[in-house]
Amino acid sequence: MANESYDFGMIGLGTMGRNLVLNIRDHGFSVIGYDKSSTQVETMISESEGKKVTATTSLDEFIKSMKVPRVIMLLVPAGKIVDDVINELKPLLSENDLIMDCGNSHFTDTNLRYEQLAKSNIHFMGVGVSGGESGARFGPSIMPGGPKEIYASVAPMLEAVSAKVNSEPCVTWLGPGSAGHYVKMVHNGIEYGIMQLIAETYHILKSFGKHTNKELHQIFADWNNGKLQSFLIEITADIFLQKDELTSNDLVDVILDSARQKGTGGWASEDAIKLQVPIPVIDIAVAMRDISAYKKQRLAAAEILSGPDVKLSDEKTELIAALEDALYFAMITVYAQGIALLQKASENYSYDLKPADIAKIWRGGCIIRAALLEDIYTSFIEDKELSNLMVSKAIVDKLQLSQNGIRYVLKAAIDNGIPMPAMMMALGYYDSYRSGWQPANLLQAQRDYFGAHTYERIDKEGTFHTKWNQTN
């Protein structure tokens, strides 16, 4: 190792980091890995099978074994650990070295790190990576942000290791500063929304349609061959066939109905509230994971609170067809909400994001990849000033033709007491957005009545206040 000069360095040799190293190696680049765990280092060395990759537990050896200026990637848990690693690295680095944070860091942390490292003339990029273990190994979607000229220096490697769609790499420079991590945050918010929609679809198929897991597999597999084709629908079909090694039962039936989360969906909701961008499906998806964690309280409430009896569906074929339309409709609204947040954030944070570029690199490698993204990409290519995805020429007819399905499904859910809050939010978002008039005039009147907050009029410019006919 002492005589080697490696092209890239990777800090963090867990499953994601290790797989990304092997991917980079496969495309002709040499990489040295670093991890404090000797087990992770030994695993990396044993899997590398060649001279282009090695690993060490010595940070000093790691630094000295790289070509200068150095390019170091971090794949460590977000938060304090990232700062701890950067603080360890700083005294050992030289001017013009580059640190690329490839984890799920909050975009505000990325901004701070960029500013702090710039004082030492060390470059920093926030790089979103999506695709899980398989994506890291064979081609993820990569979302880099930071200085454009610095991105250019690593673009050949990132393009080589990324997923490809129509021979085009699923990576592009997105914008300055924390643009990459912001786009990844919204990607994860959309992911939350779609997963909740799929879970609700499963719920009504299981409880109202009374479908077996074998039937559920076939339904989702069939949907994946049509307009719902996507990674999340594909893996959902697979899940229903998986047997439990401990009991030989279907694994999905022995998994606790209490979901965990790492917070990235919540981050999207928090910033959407700050920017006053409605993303109700993503918001409720975050809330439903929270509700799922109240398992003991839910079990107790089930003994006290009653609802209508769930009846067996007499029209299973009609339900399946309606659900396909409902899920498609709802998925469109989630992408619309996420992209609307990106557009507002771009304006607010000076990212200059281009929705077409984002849709293009989401078509392959990432968790939310779907056939629908081709239409989304086309929509923003044809109209770069498009205010909302739902009004694009490529999408309007799809919503119009599928809205009866979601209305049918929600009526059945309400009549049978089956919770489908994300589906409800999807339809509510659509119906609210297409409403030329909303009752917000009453809200303005109420605010002026109790707090003298003033209101605007439809017939005159300016703001007004009224001394209302208060009786007390």
TORMARTOR-854677 format. One record per residue (C-alpha): z, x, y; residue in three letters; chain; residue number from 1. Coordinates in pm, whole numbers, always signed. Layout:
REM TORMARTOR-854677
<node <Z X Y> "Ala" "A" NUM>
...
This chain:
REM TORMARTOR-854677
<node <+0 +0 +0> "Met" "A" 1>
<node <+74 +285 +237> "Ala" "A" 2>
<node <-296 +369 +276> "Asn" "A" 3>
<node <-414 +9 +308> "Glu" "A" 4>
<node <-496 -169 +635> "Ser" "A" 5>
<node <-496 -545 +577> "Tyr" "A" 6>
<node <-699 -791 +784> "Asp" "A" 7>
<node <-426 -1055 +806> "Phe" "A" 8>
<node <-56 -1102 +745> "Gly" "A" 9>
<node <+121 -1411 +612> "Met" "A" 10>
<node <+492 -1475 +664> "Ile" "A" 11>
<node <+626 -1738 +426> "Gly" "A" 12>
<node <+507 -1722 +66> "Leu" "A" 13>
<node <+610 -2066 -53> "Gly" "A" 14>
<node <+349 -2283 -221> "Thr" "A" 15>
<node <+148 -2351 +97> "Met" "A" 16>
<node <+158 -1993 +223> "Gly" "A" 17>
<node <+75 -1844 -114> "Arg" "A" 18>
<node <-218 -2079 -171> "Asn" "A" 19>
<node <-359 -2014 +175> "Leu" "A" 20>
<node <-338 -1638 +111> "Val" "A" 21>
<node <-537 -1678 -211> "Leu" "A" 22>
<node <-792 -1892 -27> "Asn" "A" 23>
<node <-832 -1626 +242> "Ile" "A" 24>
<node <-870 -1357 -26> "Arg" "A" 25>
<node <-1139 -1557 -205> "Asp" "A" 26>
<node <-1347 -1543 +112> "His" "A" 27>
<node <-1347 -1166 +136> "Gly" "A" 28>
<node <-1051 -1095 +364> "Phe" "A" 29>
<node <-753 -878 +275> "Ser" "A" 30>
<node <-401 -1014 +328> "Val" "A" 31>
<node <-49 -880 +309> "Ile" "A" 32>
<node <+232 -1131 +263> "Gly" "A" 33>
<node <+596 -1111 +362> "Tyr" "A" 34>
<node <+893 -1310 +240> "Asp" "A" 35>
<node <+1265 -1237 +226> "Lys" "A" 36>
<node <+1267 -1375 -129> "Ser" "A" 37>
<node <+1177 -1110 -387> "Ser" "A" 38>
<node <+1086 -1391 -627> "Thr" "A" 39>
<node <+823 -1526 -387> "Gln" "A" 40>
<node <+689 -1176 -332> "Val" "A" 41>
<node <+664 -1105 -704> "Glu" "A" 42>
<node <+490 -1440 -760> "Thr" "A" 43>
<node <+239 -1360 -486> "Met" "A" 44>
<node <+161 -1018 -633> "Ile" "A" 45>
<node <+124 -1158 -986> "Ser" "A" 46>
<node <-116 -1431 -866> "Glu" "A" 47>
<node <-325 -1206 -640> "Ser" "A" 48>
<node <-513 -1026 -920> "Glu" "A" 49>
<node <-673 -766 -700> "Gly" "A" 50>
<node <-640 -506 -428> "Lys" "A" 51>
<node <-719 -743 -141> "Lys" "A" 52>
<node <-372 -902 -152> "Val" "A" 53>
<node <-21 -764 -175> "Thr" "A" 54>
<node <+325 -867 -59> "Ala" "A" 55>
<node <+654 -712 +43> "Thr" "A" 56>
<node <+1013 -791 +135> "Thr" "A" 57>
<node <+1006 -518 +403> "Ser" "A" 58>
<node <+912 -645 +748> "Leu" "A" 59>
<node <+853 -290 +870> "Asp" "A" 60>
<node <+614 -218 +584> "Glu" "A" 61>
<node <+443 -551 +647> "Phe" "A" 62>
<node <+377 -465 +1013> "Ile" "A" 63>
<node <+259 -110 +944> "Lys" "A" 64>
<node <+12 -223 +677> "Ser" "A" 65>
<node <-205 -436 +907> "Met" "A" 66>
<node <-507 -355 +1117> "Lys" "A" 67>
<node <-444 -346 +1492> "Val" "A" 68>
<node <-447 -577 +1682> "Pro" "A" 69>
<node <-254 -762 +1417> "Arg" "A" 70>
<node <-310 -1123 +1319> "Val" "A" 71>
<node <+1 -1278 +1165> "Ile" "A" 72>
<node <+22 -1631 +1029> "Met" "A" 73>
<node <+353 -1816 +989> "Leu" "A" 74>
<node <+402 -2084 +726> "Leu" "A" 75>
<node <+775 -2147 +756> "Val" "A" 76>
<node <+973 -2466 +827> "Pro" "A" 77>
<node <+948 -2595 +1184> "Ala" "A" 78>
<node <+1230 -2547 +1429> "Gly" "A" 79>
<node <+1482 -2265 +1460> "Lys" "A" 80>
<node <+1336 -2068 +1167> "Ile" "A" 81>
<node <+1008 -2018 +1357> "Val" "A" 82>
<node <+1198 -1880 +1657> "Asp" "A" 83>
<node <+1409 -1656 +1433> "Asp" "A" 84>
<node <+1095 -1508 +1275> "Val" "A" 85>
<node <+928 -1455 +1615> "Ile" "A" 86>
<node <+1242 -1281 +1746> "Asn" "A" 87>
<node <+1238 -1049 +1445> "Glu" "A" 88>
<node <+870 -973 +1492> "Leu" "A" 89>
<node <+863 -914 +1868> "Lys" "A" 90>
<node <+1017 -563 +1876> "Pro" "A" 91>
<node <+772 -449 +1608> "Leu" "A" 92>
<node <+453 -587 +1762> "Leu" "A" 93>
<node <+206 -435 +2006> "Ser" "A" 94>
<node <+14 -582 +2298> "Glu" "A" 95>
<node <-271 -812 +2197> "Asn" "A" 96>
<node <-125 -885 +1854> "Asp" "A" 97>
<node <-157 -1252 +1757> "Leu" "A" 98>
<node <+95 -1487 +1596> "Ile" "A" 99>
<node <-44 -1811 +1452> "Met" "A" 100>
<node <+215 -2080 +1375> "Asp" "A" 101>
<node <+55 -2281 +1095> "Cys" "A" 102>
<node <+355 -2508 +1034> "Gly" "A" 103>
<node <+440 -2852 +1169> "Asn" "A" 104>
<node <+605 -2738 +1493> "Ser" "A" 105>
<node <+672 -2982 +1773> "His" "A" 106>
<node <+411 -2932 +2044> "Phe" "A" 107>
<node <+673 -2871 +2314> "Thr" "A" 108>
<node <+815 -2581 +2110> "Asp" "A" 109>
<node <+464 -2439 +2085> "Thr" "A" 110>
<node <+430 -2446 +2463> "Asn" "A" 111>
<node <+757 -2256 +2508> "Leu" "A" 112>
<node <+667 -1992 +2247> "Arg" "A" 113>
<node <+326 -1939 +2404> "Tyr" "A" 114>
<node <+482 -1880 +2747> "Glu" "A" 115>
<node <+754 -1649 +2617> "Gln" "A" 116>
<node <+520 -1430 +2412> "Leu" "A" 117>
<node <+266 -1410 +2693> "Ala" "A" 118>
<node <+525 -1216 +2895> "Lys" "A" 119>
<node <+498 -940 +2633> "Ser" "A" 120>
<node <+116 -969 +2618> "Asn" "A" 121>
<node <+141 -1105 +2265> "Ile" "A" 122>
<node <-96 -1392 +2187> "His" "A" 123>
<node <+23 -1713 +2026> "Phe" "A" 124>
<node <-160 -2008 +1871> "Met" "A" 125>
<node <-31 -2337 +1732> "Gly" "A" 126>
<node <-247 -2423 +1433> "Val" "A" 127>
<node <-219 -2753 +1246> "Gly" "A" 128>
<node <-307 -2733 +877> "Val" "A" 129>
<node <-349 -3041 +657> "Ser" "A" 130>
<node <-440 -3083 +295> "Gly" "A" 131>
<node <-127 -3009 +95> "Gly" "A" 132>
<node <-116 -2748 -179> "Glu" "A" 133>
<node <-470 -2813 -301> "Ser" "A" 134>
<node <-610 -2806 +51> "Gly" "A" 135>
<node <-441 -2476 +130> "Ala" "A" 136>
<node <-590 -2325 -186> "Arg" "A" 137>
<node <-941 -2467 -175> "Phe" "A" 138>
<node <-1005 -2582 +182> "Gly" "A" 139>
<node <-780 -2758 +435> "Pro" "A" 140>
<node <-860 -2925 +765> "Ser" "A" 141>
<node <-747 -2681 +1033> "Ile" "A" 142>
<node <-651 -2783 +1388> "Met" "A" 143>
<node <-616 -2476 +1614> "Pro" "A" 144>
<node <-511 -2475 +1977> "Gly" "A" 145>
<node <-448 -2193 +2225> "Gly" "A" 146>
<node <-667 -1955 +2424> "Pro" "A" 147>
<node <-1033 -2016 +2338> "Lys" "A" 148>
<node <-1122 -1646 +2343> "Glu" "A" 149>
<node <-840 -1569 +2098> "Ile" "A" 150>
<node <-956 -1847 +1867> "Tyr" "A" 151>
<node <-1300 -1685 +1866> "Ala" "A" 152>
<node <-1149 -1370 +1715> "Ser" "A" 153>
<node <-1014 -1557 +1410> "Val" "A" 154>
<node <-1280 -1828 +1388> "Ala" "A" 155>
<node <-1483 -1653 +1112> "Pro" "A" 156>
<node <-1182 -1652 +880> "Met" "A" 157>
<node <-1071 -2007 +964> "Leu" "A" 158>
<node <-1422 -2143 +920> "Glu" "A" 159>
<node <-1457 -1963 +587> "Ala" "A" 160>
<node <-1134 -2099 +436> "Val" "A" 161>
<node <-1155 -2455 +574> "Ser" "A" 162>
<node <-1290 -2758 +390> "Ala" "A" 163>
<node <-1661 -2827 +432> "Lys" "A" 164>
<node <-1839 -3160 +489> "Val" "A" 165>
<node <-2219 -3153 +494> "Asn" "A" 166>
<node <-2181 -2771 +495> "Ser" "A" 167>
<node <-1990 -2794 +826> "Glu" "A" 168>
<node <-1640 -2637 +846> "Pro" "A" 169>
<node <-1347 -2871 +907> "Cys" "A" 170>
<node <-1210 -2657 +1187> "Val" "A" 171>
<node <-1286 -2617 +1555> "Thr" "A" 172>
<node <-1106 -2505 +1869> "Trp" "A" 173>
<node <-939 -2818 +2004> "Leu" "A" 174>
<node <-797 -2712 +2337> "Gly" "A" 175>
<node <-552 -2483 +2520> "Pro" "A" 176>
<node <-179 -2451 +2469> "Gly" "A" 177>
<node <-29 -2684 +2211> "Ser" "A" 178>
<node <-343 -2895 +2158> "Ala" "A" 179>
<node <-365 -2802 +1789> "Gly" "A" 180>
<node <-8 -2898 +1706> "His" "A" 181>
<node <-41 -3219 +1909> "Tyr" "A" 182>
<node <-349 -3323 +1711> "Val" "A" 183>
<node <-167 -3242 +1386> "Lys" "A" 184>
<node <+130 -3455 +1500> "Met" "A" 185>
<node <-97 -3753 +1561> "Val" "A" 186>
<node <-274 -3688 +1229> "His" "A" 187>
<node <+65 -3721 +1061> "Asn" "A" 188>
<node <+140 -4040 +1256> "Gly" "A" 189>
<node <-185 -4194 +1131> "Ile" "A" 190>
<node <-90 -4075 +783> "Glu" "A" 191>
<node <+242 -4262 +811> "Tyr" "A" 192>
<node <+60 -4579 +918> "Gly" "A" 193>
<node <-199 -4574 +639> "Ile" "A" 194>
<node <+62 -4498 +373> "Met" "A" 195>
<node <+274 -4794 +487> "Gln" "A" 196>
<node <-30 -5022 +483> "Leu" "A" 197>
<node <-112 -4913 +128> "Ile" "A" 198>
<node <+252 -4966 +23> "Ala" "A" 199>
<node <+247 -5321 +163> "Glu" "A" 200>
<node <-82 -5389 -17> "Thr" "A" 201>
<node <+82 -5271 -341> "Tyr" "A" 202>
<node <+380 -5497 -270> "His" "A" 203>
<node <+179 -5818 -243> "Ile" "A" 204>
<node <-42 -5727 -540> "Leu" "A" 205>
<node <+266 -5662 -753> "Lys" "A" 206>
<node <+491 -5947 -635> "Ser" "A" 207>
<node <+241 -6223 -553> "Phe" "A" 208>
<node <-60 -6120 -761> "Gly" "A" 209>
<node <+162 -6009 -1055> "Lys" "A" 210>
<node <-76 -5725 -1137> "His" "A" 211>
<node <+21 -5465 -1395> "Thr" "A" 212>
<node <+9 -5095 -1313> "Asn" "A" 213>
<node <-306 -5062 -1521> "Lys" "A" 214>
<node <-466 -5339 -1317> "Glu" "A" 215>
<node <-342 -5183 -994> "Leu" "A" 216>
<node <-504 -4855 -1094> "His" "A" 217>
<node <-836 -5031 -1145> "Gln" "A" 218>
<node <-814 -5223 -816> "Ile" "A" 219>
<node <-752 -4908 -613> "Phe" "A" 220>
<node <-1010 -4709 -810> "Ala" "A" 221>
<node <-1270 -4979 -738> "Asp" "A" 222>
<node <-1175 -4981 -370> "Trp" "A" 223>
<node <-1216 -4604 -359> "Asn" "A" 224>
<node <-1580 -4650 -457> "Asn" "A" 225>
<node <-1641 -4873 -154> "Gly" "A" 226>
<node <-1560 -4893 +214> "Lys" "A" 227>
<node <-1197 -4788 +157> "Leu" "A" 228>
<node <-1298 -4454 +5> "Gln" "A" 229>
<node <-1031 -4205 +110> "Ser" "A" 230>
<node <-793 -3945 -24> "Phe" "A" 231>
<node <-488 -4173 +2> "Leu" "A" 232>
<node <-658 -4459 -186> "Ile" "A" 233>
<node <-777 -4212 -450> "Glu" "A" 234>
<node <-432 -4069 -520> "Ile" "A" 235>
<node <-278 -4417 -516> "Thr" "A" 236>
<node <-511 -4517 -802> "Ala" "A" 237>
<node <-403 -4206 -994> "Asp" "A" 238>
<node <-31 -4273 -939> "Ile" "A" 239>
<node <-39 -4600 -1136> "Phe" "A" 240>
<node <-151 -4416 -1453> "Leu" "A" 241>
<node <+113 -4143 -1444> "Gln" "A" 242>
<node <+372 -4162 -1722> "Lys" "A" 243>
<node <+732 -4049 -1679> "Asp" "A" 244>
<node <+809 -3746 -1896> "Glu" "A" 245>
<node <+1174 -3852 -1939> "Leu" "A" 246>
<node <+1129 -4216 -2042> "Thr" "A" 247>
<node <+757 -4263 -2120> "Ser" "A" 248>
<node <+759 -4553 -1871> "Asn" "A" 249>
<node <+515 -4565 -1581> "Asp" "A" 250>
<node <+653 -4310 -1336> "Leu" "A" 251>
<node <+604 -4529 -1027> "Val" "A" 252>
<node <+851 -4782 -1172> "Asp" "A" 253>
<node <+1135 -4531 -1204> "Val" "A" 254>
<node <+1104 -4383 -855> "Ile" "A" 255>
<node <+1371 -4500 -608> "Leu" "A" 256>
<node <+1238 -4724 -330> "Asp" "A" 257>
<node <+1387 -4508 -54> "Ser" "A" 258>
<node <+1134 -4290 +126> "Ala" "A" 259>
<node <+1206 -3966 +310> "Arg" "A" 260>
<node <+1041 -3822 +618> "Gln" "A" 261>
<node <+1025 -3491 +802> "Lys" "A" 262>
<node <+1000 -3649 +1147> "Gly" "A" 263>
<node <+640 -3586 +1251> "Thr" "A" 264>
<node <+555 -3958 +1253> "Gly" "A" 265>
<node <+859 -4019 +1470> "Gly" "A" 266>
<node <+745 -3746 +1709> "Trp" "A" 267>
<node <+418 -3931 +1759> "Ala" "A" 268>
<node <+606 -4253 +1834> "Ser" "A" 269>
<node <+837 -4078 +2079> "Glu" "A" 270>
<node <+555 -3926 +2278> "Asp" "A" 271>
<node <+353 -4248 +2270> "Ala" "A" 272>
<node <+648 -4426 +2431> "Ile" "A" 273>
<node <+669 -4153 +2694> "Lys" "A" 274>
<node <+296 -4182 +2767> "Leu" "A" 275>
<node <+303 -4565 +2745> "Gln" "A" 276>
<node <+41 -4581 +2470> "Val" "A" 277>
<node <+86 -4863 +2214> "Pro" "A" 278>
<node <+76 -4738 +1854> "Ile" "A" 279>
<node <+258 -5029 +1682> "Pro" "A" 280>
<node <+141 -4963 +1325> "Val" "A" 281>
<node <+263 -4605 +1339> "Ile" "A" 282>
<node <+589 -4716 +1503> "Asp" "A" 283>
<node <+663 -4972 +1233> "Ile" "A" 284>
<node <+567 -4729 +957> "Ala" "A" 285>
<node <+836 -4492 +1084> "Val" "A" 286>
<node <+1085 -4781 +1107> "Ala" "A" 287>
<node <+1007 -4899 +753> "Met" "A" 288>
<node <+1088 -4556 +611> "Arg" "A" 289>
<node <+1419 -4583 +794> "Asp" "A" 290>
<node <+1481 -4930 +652> "Ile" "A" 291>
<node <+1396 -4810 +302> "Ser" "A" 292>
<node <+1682 -4559 +327> "Ala" "A" 293>
<node <+1932 -4846 +367> "Tyr" "A" 294>
<node <+1913 -4915 -6> "Lys" "A" 295>
<node <+2276 -5024 -58> "Lys" "A" 296>
<node <+2269 -5253 +245> "Gln" "A" 297>
<node <+1939 -5406 +132> "Arg" "A" 298>
<node <+2079 -5478 -214> "Leu" "A" 299>
<node <+2385 -5644 -59> "Ala" "A" 300>
<node <+2172 -5845 +185> "Ala" "A" 301>
<node <+1954 -5967 -102> "Ala" "A" 302>
<node <+2261 -6144 -242> "Glu" "A" 303>
<node <+2328 -6320 +90> "Ile" "A" 304>
<node <+2000 -6379 +271> "Leu" "A" 305>
<node <+1747 -6605 +107> "Ser" "A" 306>
<node <+1376 -6654 +155> "Gly" "A" 307>
<node <+1105 -6860 -11> "Pro" "A" 308>
<node <+1043 -6814 -381> "Asp" "A" 309>
<node <+747 -6589 -452> "Val" "A" 310>
<node <+482 -6792 -632> "Lys" "A" 311>
<node <+217 -6657 -864> "Leu" "A" 312>
<node <-123 -6639 -699> "Ser" "A" 313>
<node <-373 -6882 -849> "Asp" "A" 314>
<node <-664 -6694 -695> "Glu" "A" 315>
<node <-626 -6329 -792> "Lys" "A" 316>
<node <-990 -6241 -731> "Thr" "A" 317>
<node <-981 -6395 -385> "Glu" "A" 318>
<node <-656 -6211 -307> "Leu" "A" 319>
<node <-802 -5875 -410> "Ile" "A" 320>
<node <-1114 -5929 -197> "Ala" "A" 321>
<node <-904 -6039 +101> "Ala" "A" 322>
<node <-675 -5739 +62> "Leu" "A" 323>
<node <-970 -5500 +60> "Glu" "A" 324>
<node <-1080 -5645 +393> "Asp" "A" 325>
<node <-723 -5655 +526> "Ala" "A" 326>
<node <-655 -5292 +443> "Leu" "A" 327>
<node <-988 -5182 +589> "Tyr" "A" 328>
<node <-925 -5378 +910> "Phe" "A" 329>
<node <-573 -5238 +943> "Ala" "A" 330>
<node <-683 -4879 +876> "Met" "A" 331>
<node <-936 -4905 +1159> "Ile" "A" 332>
<node <-660 -5011 +1397> "Thr" "A" 333>
<node <-440 -4716 +1295> "Val" "A" 334>
<node <-715 -4465 +1368> "Tyr" "A" 335>
<node <-781 -4650 +1696> "Ala" "A" 336>
<node <-415 -4621 +1797> "Gln" "A" 337>
<node <-392 -4253 +1704> "Gly" "A" 338>
<node <-709 -4162 +1892> "Ile" "A" 339>
<node <-596 -4364 +2196> "Ala" "A" 340>
<node <-278 -4153 +2199> "Leu" "A" 341>
<node <-484 -3834 +2176> "Leu" "A" 342>
<node <-700 -3947 +2469> "Gln" "A" 343>
<node <-399 -4017 +2690> "Lys" "A" 344>
<node <-224 -3695 +2586> "Ala" "A" 345>
<node <-539 -3497 +2659> "Ser" "A" 346>
<node <-541 -3632 +3012> "Glu" "A" 347>
<node <-168 -3585 +3060> "Asn" "A" 348>
<node <-138 -3236 +2911> "Tyr" "A" 349>
<node <-482 -3103 +3017> "Ser" "A" 350>
<node <-599 -3048 +2659> "Tyr" "A" 351>
<node <-957 -3170 +2715> "Asp" "A" 352>
<node <-961 -3306 +2359> "Leu" "A" 353>
<node <-1288 -3441 +2223> "Lys" "A" 354>
<node <-1235 -3730 +1977> "Pro" "A" 355>
<node <-1569 -3662 +1808> "Ala" "A" 356>
<node <-1461 -3306 +1726> "Asp" "A" 357>
<node <-1131 -3429 +1589> "Ile" "A" 358>
<node <-1291 -3698 +1372> "Ala" "A" 359>
<node <-1540 -3439 +1248> "Lys" "A" 360>
<node <-1276 -3197 +1120> "Ile" "A" 361>
<node <-1068 -3482 +971> "Trp" "A" 362>
<node <-1357 -3583 +744> "Arg" "A" 363>
<node <-1260 -3325 +483> "Gly" "A" 364>
<node <-955 -3136 +361> "Gly" "A" 365>
<node <-684 -3336 +536> "Cys" "A" 366>
<node <-461 -3613 +403> "Ile" "A" 367>
<node <-623 -3886 +616> "Ile" "A" 368>
<node <-981 -3800 +521> "Arg" "A" 369>
<node <-1182 -4114 +462> "Ala" "A" 370>
<node <-1539 -4243 +464> "Ala" "A" 371>
<node <-1445 -4439 +777> "Leu" "A" 372>
<node <-1423 -4114 +973> "Leu" "A" 373>
<node <-1802 -4081 +962> "Glu" "A" 374>
<node <-1825 -4403 +1165> "Asp" "A" 375>
<node <-1549 -4283 +1397> "Ile" "A" 376>
<node <-1731 -3953 +1450> "Tyr" "A" 377>
<node <-2056 -4139 +1522> "Thr" "A" 378>
<node <-1878 -4373 +1766> "Ser" "A" 379>
<node <-1759 -4090 +1989> "Phe" "A" 380>
<node <-2083 -3895 +1962> "Ile" "A" 381>
<node <-2272 -4201 +2090> "Glu" "A" 382>
<node <-2019 -4283 +2362> "Asp" "A" 383>
<node <-1808 -3990 +2484> "Lys" "A" 384>
<node <-1631 -4219 +2734> "Glu" "A" 385>
<node <-1534 -4479 +2473> "Leu" "A" 386>
<node <-1206 -4639 +2583> "Ser" "A" 387>
<node <-1095 -4758 +2239> "Asn" "A" 388>
<node <-1244 -4714 +1892> "Leu" "A" 389>
<node <-1226 -5090 +1826> "Met" "A" 390>
<node <-1494 -5168 +2086> "Val" "A" 391>
<node <-1748 -4912 +1964> "Ser" "A" 392>
<node <-2083 -5036 +1836> "Lys" "A" 393>
<node <-2022 -4883 +1495> "Ala" "A" 394>
<node <-1683 -5055 +1452> "Ile" "A" 395>
<node <-1699 -5401 +1617> "Val" "A" 396>
<node <-1886 -5569 +1330> "Asp" "A" 397>
<node <-1655 -5412 +1071> "Lys" "A" 398>
<node <-1352 -5566 +1242> "Leu" "A" 399>
<node <-1521 -5903 +1290> "Gln" "A" 400>
<node <-1627 -5923 +925> "Leu" "A" 401>
<node <-1289 -5821 +784> "Ser" "A" 402>
<node <-1044 -6005 +1011> "Gln" "A" 403>
<node <-1043 -6321 +799> "Asn" "A" 404>
<node <-911 -6112 +511> "Gly" "A" 405>
<node <-606 -5989 +699> "Ile" "A" 406>
<node <-530 -6338 +831> "Arg" "A" 407>
<node <-551 -6481 +477> "Tyr" "A" 408>
<node <-325 -6207 +338> "Val" "A" 409>
<node <-62 -6242 +610> "Leu" "A" 410>
<node <-42 -6619 +562> "Lys" "A" 411>
<node <+23 -6564 +192> "Ala" "A" 412>
<node <+283 -6296 +270> "Ala" "A" 413>
<node <+467 -6521 +517> "Ile" "A" 414>
<node <+463 -6820 +283> "Asp" "A" 415>
<node <+611 -6607 +4> "Asn" "A" 416>
<node <+856 -6400 +207> "Gly" "A" 417>
<node <+683 -6068 +133> "Ile" "A" 418>
<node <+737 -5819 +417> "Pro" "A" 419>
<node <+411 -5679 +556> "Met" "A" 420>
<node <+515 -5561 +903> "Pro" "A" 421>
<node <+248 -5289 +937> "Ala" "A" 422>
<node <-28 -5539 +853> "Met" "A" 423>
<node <+123 -5775 +1108> "Met" "A" 424>
<node <+128 -5502 +1370> "Met" "A" 425>
<node <-236 -5417 +1295> "Ala" "A" 426>
<node <-346 -5775 +1355> "Leu" "A" 427>
<node <-113 -5809 +1654> "Gly" "A" 428>
<node <-263 -5497 +1812> "Tyr" "A" 429>
<node <-616 -5630 +1760> "Tyr" "A" 430>
<node <-537 -5980 +1891> "Asp" "A" 431>
<node <-347 -5839 +2190> "Ser" "A" 432>
<node <-622 -5592 +2280> "Tyr" "A" 433>
<node <-891 -5861 +2270> "Arg" "A" 434>
<node <-686 -6103 +2482> "Ser" "A" 435>
<node <-826 -6126 +2834> "Gly" "A" 436>
<node <-508 -6300 +2942> "Trp" "A" 437>
<node <-153 -6223 +2832> "Gln" "A" 438>
<node <+179 -6377 +2937> "Pro" "A" 439>
<node <+290 -6063 +3122> "Ala" "A" 440>
<node <+281 -6266 +3446> "Asn" "A" 441>
<node <+599 -6433 +3322> "Leu" "A" 442>
<node <+753 -6090 +3253> "Leu" "A" 443>
<node <+674 -5985 +3610> "Gln" "A" 444>
<node <+833 -6303 +3742> "Ala" "A" 445>
<node <+1148 -6253 +3531> "Gln" "A" 446>
<node <+1185 -5891 +3649> "Arg" "A" 447>
<node <+1149 -5995 +4011> "Asp" "A" 448>
<node <+1394 -6286 +3963> "Tyr" "A" 449>
<node <+1681 -6080 +3820> "Phe" "A" 450>
<node <+1614 -5739 +3971> "Gly" "A" 451>
<node <+1381 -5776 +4271> "Ala" "A" 452>
<node <+1134 -5544 +4092> "His" "A" 453>
<node <+838 -5711 +4271> "Thr" "A" 454>
<node <+514 -5834 +4117> "Tyr" "A" 455>
<node <+140 -5823 +4175> "Glu" "A" 456>
<node <-84 -6123 +4242> "Arg" "A" 457>
<node <-429 -6223 +4115> "Ile" "A" 458>
<node <-551 -6326 +4461> "Asp" "A" 459>
<node <-419 -6050 +4691> "Lys" "A" 460>
<node <-372 -5671 +4683> "Glu" "A" 461>
<node <-25 -5517 +4703> "Gly" "A" 462>
<node <+320 -5589 +4564> "Thr" "A" 463>
<node <+532 -5895 +4644> "Phe" "A" 464>
<node <+887 -6020 +4612> "His" "A" 465>
<node <+1009 -6376 +4611> "Thr" "A" 466>
<node <+1353 -6519 +4679> "Lys" "A" 467>
<node <+1360 -6737 +4371> "Trp" "A" 468>
<node <+1532 -7074 +4354> "Asn" "A" 469>
<node <+1847 -6929 +4201> "Gln" "A" 470>
<node <+2120 -7181 +4131> "Thr" "A" 471>
<node <+2398 -6927 +4082> "Asn" "A" 472>
